[in-house]
Amino acid sequence: MSENIFKLYKQLKKKGLSHDQLEIIERELDCYTRKKERDKATKPEAPQISGVYDKNDFELFIGIIKNTDPFLAMQTLEDLLERDKKREEDGFPKRIKIGKFIKPEKGNKEKIVVVPTTTEPKFYHDNSITEDEDETGGSGEGEEGEVLGEQPMEPTEGEGEGTGAGQGEGAEHDISSDAFDLGKILTEKFQLPNLKTKGKKVSQTKFQYDLTDKNRGFGQLLDKKDTIKKILETNILLGNVTEENGFSTENLVVNPHDKIYRIMSREKDFEAQCVVFFIRDYSGSMQGKPTEAIVSQHLLIYSWLMYQYQNNVQVRFVLHDTEAKEVKDFYTYYKSAVAGGTSVFAAYELVAGIIEKEQLARENNIYIFHGTDGDDWEETGEKALAAINKMLPDLSRMGITVAKNAWTALDKPTTVETYLMDSGLLKEKKELIRLDAFSAEEASENRIIEGIKKLIS
Amino acid sequence: MYLIDQHTKKIMEECKERARAAGLSFDNETLEYIVTNSDMINLGPKNMIPTLYDYWVHDVEVLKEIGKYKLYPHNPYETVINSRPAISFYNDNNPDWLNIMIFYHVLAHIDFFQNNILFENQWKDDFVGLALADKRLIENLRSKHGRWVDYVIEFSRSIDNITGYFRMLPRHGLIEEKQLPSKLNFYFDIFLQEILKVPQNKIFKEIERYNNIGQSNPEIAEAMFFSEVRVKYPEFQSKYDNYIPAEAEAMDIMDFICRHSPFLKKEQNRWMQSVMTIVRNTSLYFAPQMRTKIMNEGWASYWHDELFRSDERISGHEVDYARINAGVTAITRVGLNPYAIGMRLVQHVESLANKGKINYDFQKISDADTRGNYNKETGRGKEAIFKLRKNFSDFMLLNTFIDQDFINDHDLFVVGKRVNEEKGVYEYYIKSKKAEDYKNMMIDSLYHPPLIKVNRGKTDDDCLYLTHVFEGKQIYKPYIADTLLGIEFLWGAKVCLETTEIVKEDADTEDKAPAFTYRKVMYTMKDKKITKTQL
């Protein structure tokens, strides 16, 4: 891997790069080398620090841990959101935010749960300015100056506001399926665009009842035509009706069993099938805010999909730097952090390959959501555009989100934006492909939700 | 939640006898409840007091840490409620012996609540009963005014940490409102001395003059005296009329707004005053507990150890007990444990008193050996710690008794956090082992809300002027706007907050410490919009 990245760098340099592009690539390489060095160094554990007011009798003696059960909290969610909406009408700012929790569970398993949160503003003292250093107490052996523990400076990729402790290494992780309730929080109901009914997957959860089946003897609605046919049939067999004589209705014997009814019965309901690909750039330049913004957005989209499409959605996760790979679950997707270079086409080619190999287009609506910071080592984006063009006919919608880094000028478009816009695809195929760009530094939750709306409207 | 059974209750009554024999004193009646998981979830945010008013925030997870700002502490978590009778909670999964130990801990807490003077104002009230009445009142108001009750609760809570708790303490026992001083008293005590600042000899002359008049014409003495005063000081009458005695003044911002807000004075808004009072009283109830956390937990840990070890029901469980006790009272390598530090300070005070070291003669000795070997064996340790329990708060305890001996005995040090650029990490390191530094660090981590006063001179019906008395730390900026929004609503007009900002100037060189400048700024909240100006 490390060799590949430098090889690629040399190749591109030979082909010729613009000054800006060179800068972008070199910065990314710098991040990469620094991270490699950091990973090599051994670090002692970050110490668990508790303050004076952190411990209380309950936890220590009674042993029942006080935890606001997030699931219980969500039961009152509807009311809370109603109330929040009213606040705006009354002229006050909204109070409910969406927070992400990494909840430590027993046995070192961690769950990502998304819950409504709020803050209680008051006048508090702010220590941060005069004290560069947080001070706390400790005890034991040691001399002045001795180091006790370390803690990494940048937050682990994917941790946003509201994350608590719980930095254990775990075995299996996945978003709690109850997190699909988050879909309720997104008060605007998003709809997947261009949803076509492909494939014949039978719905497991939705049922339809209809008067379609016919049943002899009993039912809801008498089917007159069929009943008469049946009665005639019986009477012919009995000899009451013959070709020569004709018949009079008085002579017909009506057997109750001959009455044919239409009866309410469960129908098989066919639901639309979707496959959604989440692609994320996890290269060096994505460190910090861009990754936070992208994973937040993808988390929101994922939860909404789970809620609305009720497990009829198949989700695939792809991570890419200079190479692309598929990962099996959201947690890995969320947490992985590498610091390689960036080649967008690798991801697109991988996805196109998957679609082709597994023949997904036949029975599924395909959606792609790609998050990046806009940098791409391939300046012209030739290969990326080629891959997009190959996939586009099969797609129902492709959405690309660019979360700009701190050092990217806000008015200048990034590499990815430039080549996408130049290709004209965004205008020609507006229904199929969308692009949204914002600054990662100022990415508030609202802006992220706006972005989602743009992508799927 | 249900009461404990008879068998357990009997065990606990025995504990009470032993505790009393050791010197603790508390009321006879106590209530013990078994608590379950679902109680915790439902009642948790209400500090286990079921009668506390309902509020929607209790259903939502409140973010307490944003980035690196720890906006603690929120209300302390109750396992013993200071009410009459005292209520405490237990887990029925715990074995008997553990419940006995916990009960000793609880008894020590009850003893502390009922004897420490910071809780003086609570001795006469039944908080739980009051809370129930308050809760019903709020429910009633909710049915009439709907969500506006919750807005008022929310805005009151945003200023409920700025209470005049200490100002209210010495009032206990005094008459509620002192009468307005008579004209004579006002003239001599306040007008001449404080307002005009007339020199002493002149005041004596005036007193003499009054006495002379009084001798000749006792009935009309006052009138005659004051007619002369009116000539000399024409402003006297208006000053007297406008005088508001200090005792009738509001104790804190909430109280002030309650009494003087033009918005709340309107007929249709009067009900809001009761809601504000309820929120304020609830906050005042918890105020002394916030300020005695270390003392309280230390006291309780000290006694559960003393009493349980001498109780024969420990037999067979010594090791289990040792384990639990160690878990609770161990000093951690990094971090602060109030149980550990509190308990050791209480023990420290006891040993100092036993050796006779709490005394001026000892403090005059400078020779280290003599100090080390000094032991008068007074046996007055227990007496000293009972005095401690009666009179001390956290700050007093830490300020008075953290000395180098204490630090050395327990190997304590100050942990600092610094940035290591090359490794890209924060490093925790031993910063100092000096008592002075440790004491300062501890005192700095104590609960201390900002001191914000109402500037009466600049306040009128159109503007509420608040002044932040700067004590070295600025106010957390992201919350200022929201809090002022609430205050504006309650006052009904614009609100101004005068405060001081600290601006850090980056150091020119690595070695120089960064310089700080202090800027006075004023935030104005008008019509839900905030503006900031420099003064």
Interface residues (C-beta under 8 A of the other chain):
Chain A: R34 R38 A41 K43 A46 P47 Q48 I49 S50 G51 V52 Y53 D54 K55 N56 D57 F58 E59 L60 F61 I62 G63 I64 I65 K66 N67 T68 D69 P70 L72 A73 T76 D79 L80 R83 K86 D90 G91 F92 P93 I96 K97 G99 F101 V115 P116 T117 T118 T119 E120 P121 K122 F123 Y124 H125 D126 N127 S128 I129 T130 D132 E133 D134 E135 T136 G137 G138 S139 G140 E141 G142 E143 E144 G145 E146 V147 L148 G149 E150 Q151 P152 M153 E154 E161 G162
Chain B: V35 T36 N37 M40 I41 G44 P45 M48 W56 V57 D59 V60 E61 V62 L63 I66 K68 Y69 K70 L71 Y72 P73 P76 Y77 E78 T79 V80 F89 Y90 N91 N93 N94 L98 I102 H105 H109 R147 D150 Y151 R157 S158 I159 D160 N161 I162 M290 K293 I294 E297 G327 V328 I331 T332 R333 V334 G335 L336 N337 P338 Y339 I341 H410 D411 L412 F413 V414 V415 G416 K417 R418 V419 N420 K423 G424 V425 Y426 E427 Y428 Y429 I430 K431 S432 K433 Y438 M441 M442 D444 S445 L446 Y447 H448 P449 P450 I452 H468 G472 K473 Q474 I475 Y476 K477 P478 Y479 I480 D482 T483 L485 I502 K504 P514 F516 K528
